[in-house]
Every structure is written in C-alpha cells, then in structure tokens.
C-alpha cells in the first residue's frame, strides 16, 4: 500500500525573526570587525615541537570548524531533506561551492531558476499588468548615497550584535537562544606570555622548562554558563581555553567563583562547548559599502541597495508624470537587495543577497479624503470566500491597508499556499518604525518556525504590509530640495466649498501631522520656529489642493517565497514491495502555475523512431507556450519519478496507440497527473488548451 506520508513539519529549531528594529542614531558606534581565529605559523626545531604544532594546528582547525559560518544547524530533519533535495535536483546551490561556499549567498540551479522566474512573473502580472492603477519600475542597485541618508539607512539601518570573546561566534542580539545553567566566574589568570607573531595570532604553545620569573597575571574576568547536569568545574577548562587563546600559555584561573543558577539567560554563547559570557550589544550597519570610480575616498562611497523601495520614492515624480497615473496609484519593482546580515540562517530565509517584490501604493491623506468626500470609509474584514472589495474613492489609509493585506493573501493562495499555511503578525506600537502607522506581516509556517507556549506555530515573515504615512516622500523632498507633493484639482474645488469650521479642523489636523513628522525628522540646528513655519506652509498648501501622498507598502521577499513554496510542495511517499523492501519517493507538489516544468513529454520507447518523432512534434507544439521537459531515458516509471521530484504536474506519453495501433486512439496521448498518479487519454489537438487551462 502506498503510504502517503507528507512529512510532518517539525518545529524544534530555531530563532523567531522579528522585523528589523531600526536603531537610533545616537546608539550607533563605530564597528570594527574582529579578526577570525587564524592558524599560527610556527618555526619548529624538534620533533616534539613538530608534534605540538600538529596538535595546535588541529586544535585551531577544530575551533575554526566549530565557528564555520557555512554550517547549518543540523537540528531539523525536514529542513535537512529539503536542503539536500534542492542540491540534488538543482533547485538551490551554495554560492561559490567549489571554494567552500560563502555564507548568506545562494545560487538557483536549473529548476530553481525556472521556479523563481515563474514566481516573479506571476507577481508582476498580478501587481501591474492585471491592474490599471500600478506602473512598473526597474531601477539601479547603486544609487546616490543621499538616498540612503534621506531614508535613514545610513544612520539607523543596524542590528544589535554581540560577540563571543572566546569562540568568536557572532549573534544578532534578538536571536540568542536562551540558556540555563550555573555560572562559573574567575577574576583573571596567571600564566606564561605567548610570543605573538602578530597582534591577532597570539597562540603559540609553551613547552620546555618554565621560567617562573616570566609568569604574567591578567586581570580581566571570564564567565561561562555551564548547563545543568555538567560539572561546574568544566568552567575552569573553558577559562583556560579562553586565556590560552588570548595570550597565556598554561593559564591558571584566579579568583574563581562557582556562582548562582540562572534560567533562560541570553547573555551567554549558545555553543554548548563554549557558553562564554557575550560582549555587550553594539549596532552594526547592514548596508554593503563600495566606492564609485577609481578613488576609494569618503566622497565616493556608495551602497548596494538594502531594499528596492527607495528607488520608487526617488522616481515618484518621473513615474507620475510619464505614466499618466493619478493618486491613488502604485509603483512596483522586483529586484536584488543586499544586507550584510549578522547571522544569515535557515537556508535562504535570511540571506545577504536576495530579491524583493515591492509595491509602493500612493494614497491621499485622510484629511484630503474627508475634504472631498465628507468622511473616510473604513473596510469590514473581507470575507475570504467572496471577491476582494473594489477600491473606492473614499477609502482612507486603513481601508487601503486592509485591502492590500487581503490581496496579498489571495496571491499566495493562487500559487498554492493555502490560508492554513499562513499566519499574521500585527505589529504592536512598540514594534512599529516611528513613521509607520501600522504593519501586518504575512507569515508562512516554515519547517523551522517555532511553536508558542500553547504549541501553535505562528510562522515566520514572508511579507510585510506597512502603512508608511508620508514619511518617505517627505524625507526625499527635504533632502533633495525637489517637491514631492501633488496637486489635486478635486481637493481644491472641494476645499472652497467646505464650511469654515471644517476647513479649520482639517487644516489643524494636517498641520499637527506635518509638525509631528518635521519634529521627529528635524535636521541638526533646525529650530521650533522653522518647523512650525514649514508645517504652516504645508497646511496652507492643502487648502490650495497640494499634499504629499501617503504610502501603503506590500513588500515581499522572492527567496523566502521560493523556500515557502518548496517546503509546502515537499511530500514523501513510502512504498513497500512484495519482498518487504521499502522505498521513499519525493514528490514536489507545486501549484502548476509556479512549477518549473509544466509537462514532461515522453516517447514510450526511445528506439522506435516513429514514437520519438511524434513525441518531438508534441514538444514543439507546446514549447512556444510553456516550459516542457522532453525525456526518453529509462523506464516510464523512472521518468515519472524524476518529474515528480522536479514538481512537473503533468506527464504526456506518446505510445503505439498514438500512432494508430488502436485506430480509435490515433493522435491521442496518455496524460498522467502528478499528485494522484491518475491517467487519461487526450487528443493531441486538445492538449495545448488543456495544459494552458491548468497552468495559467
Ligand atoms: N521596504 C521594506 C522592507 O524592505 P523588510 O521587512 O525589511 O521591509 C521586506 O523586507 C521583505 O524582504 C521581508 O518580508 C522578507 O521577505 C524579505 N527579506 C528581508 N530581509 C531578507 C533577508 N535577509 N533574506 C531574505 N529575504 C529578506
């Protein structure tokens, strides 16, 4: 009996990812990367010293391996299977694999490249071509550094980071695994100085007779958390390792204390062999820096974009003027983004180079809607079973925000992610960026997503839908000196007809909002009077029909979506034959829309030229319309299995009946469905329409 076993998602591992917190400028200090442990090069003079060398080199190599940045945590069986399938079948490879890989960078193989292309095209189609109110943009990755000044990324796009001073592991402060145990402490150590061969390679073994007069004391302390159940004395060995790595041969800890018990602490290295107390958190800017032109000076610094959104804001006016759009309308962009993540993790989930699909949807401020329509409409929670409501002219930002959350969920449903696989995280006011009014994250229940206390899996972020107010356009207006506002005839006409009290009320509300923004974003030296004058000018502009549009931003990660689709599609079937031998086969149950190949085309036998010729004709018939895979190697069963693993939803076999062995079946083929293995006969003349109807 085939045992349909879709491997249950295991949720033992790992870190919940919070939306990145922007760190305030004042908290930012200069960060210099600490050097990695290096293997010392020693001049040995004897066999003993040679052996000692070998030991030290081996020891250091082990240390290096322990902190190997490529090592994925081996704690999630399903993730391990997925990672291995991705490599075996050519979905995803480690970047630069032949050189040992580079942490946080991934390449998409033949199947992955098709899957990714399909996803991006479906998004582009749904967000731009299927709508009248969205235009597209394709901007450069490197832009004026002023853009990143204005957006706040230069000063505040940072993660808090902590280091382990002993094993040199680096963690994001909000991702440290809580640890429990007993604390071992010492005040310092005494030992023999290591002869250093450079400031960062102090490890040199000590051997021979000790010259006590050369003994040295260091008085910086050391602490480690020893897990319950392990002897607290093991702290002494960890301390010795620590001082040895830093500067002392044969170190003896001094002022030892076997301290208090502690639970769920995030102050210690989570490597069970280490457990050393971590450094205090410090901010680390995530933008990759480079230089434009041949001179590497501060004047030529540029950044690889950390999000695609800012180009959209910077080109807002150009797109508005050339696309004949009017607010409300959106600008969509798909493209690469780069973040020097402190701890890339969970396969492609958190990478250093990734792709985003972002829409900046520009809307009228609520005061404008109220002036034109009398009131601002809100939205009932849309019923998932009925159509998303059509946008209305009197919608305020809340209705638009809700609309886009619902639209995006429906997009995911349309490519095979059922609502039950998704979750939501509505950001609390404390989590929101200072300019944001609301943000709802759409989550996917990844195999590594954590369970909460009640055993439920919320999921990890796939996409964030933020209401960003008029912050971004206002910032670019202030930094570039170019107006980012729009003029609205309808507003000017409506304003003139409003009663005085209503005008005053709207004026005051708009003034307060602008003043609030201007105060929070004040440049050094800007006075209260200047801010009030600017807010007054802005509110007076409203009365003349001018305003800066607000923004709703659905921002999705392509790579996370690919990983979600792969995890969602992965299913195993274990079959046991008559002799009791069981075999597990993988089927990737991709939605036909995203599947890398839409159909496999097989001649029944490769040594029958008539069958091969007919099969190739079928391939040529389908090829202009969809990606198909022609395969004549091995048994039909093997060919089905290969396509199941690639996620191909349909297989088409050309056999002797196709050639007319049974006259009534002339020019028909067998079509086999991936998910249930059912087969039926179809006329070749109907094949294209059939496949198009299933895969579009
Ligand atoms: N413009 C808004 C913005 O960039 P974000 O939440 O930082 O917001 C949006 O990123 C989306 O980009 C995320 O929901 C995620 O899907 C994707 N993303 C962000 N950082 C990523 C990373 N390091 N690796 C892969 N995808 C990432």
Boltz pocket constraint, residues with backbone or C-beta under 6 A from the ligand:
constraints:
  - pocket:
      binder: B
      contacts: [[A, 19], [A, 20], [A, 306], [A, 307], [A, 308], [A, 309], [A, 339], [A, 341], [A, 348], [A, 349], [A, 350], [A, 351], [A, 352], [A, 353], [A, 354], [A, 355], [A, 356], [A, 358], [A, 461], [A, 462], [A, 463], [A, 464], [A, 553], [A, 555], [A, 556], [A, 557], [A, 558], [A, 559], [A, 560]]
      max_distance: 6.0
